[in-house]
Amino acid sequence: MTIADGGRGVWRCATPAVALESLPGRGKQSPAFKQFFESNLCDDFLCAALDHFAALLRLEDMVNARTVGKKPQDVQPPSNEERQAAALLDQTVKEVATYYCYTIMQFSRYEAAQQDRIFFESFYEFTASVVCAAFPAQHRYKIEDELGRLTRTGTFNLSKRKNDSNHHTKMYFTSRELYVLRHAGDGFMGKRILTGFLRRAFCCLSAAPEARNN
């Protein structure tokens, strides 16, 4: 039985209300987000998202139990149970995608870019708060990264960029580093930042060769 089978009324409990109150003021004042929060679509999307993360973490546990700490030649092929878990994960991705598409078609207002941005920022933060509250705290970064992958393109998946030390965007200078380099030049701080940047770039290229093409 999936979380969604438990009934839609469950989402009018404390967790979504607390998540709503935790949003920045402009998020709570967004008419589009208020409409979304009060709609059945909000219930459907949250249930689908929770089903997805439950399936994702379950499959990850199964894969880790089969592979972690073992030599490649000692790793057994996936069991039928693991294959079924992988198939369930694929199904939950489709469900999340379906409800997310409905959300975009019903609540997105592309002609009002500022309000649209506030809606989707509130949507992401609200969903992340609800899902993170449902699982152990150690999974928070994984949940944020996966939610960003599902709802944002790679360029705008800020959580992935923040949590992944080898992300290819770490190959670039930050605005603060550029400022210091401009004013420090060949001084101690300038050389220190440049050395750190070159070290990051080398690590990123070594860990992710495909970054050279991005």
Beta strands, then each sheet from edge to edge (+ up, - down):
end
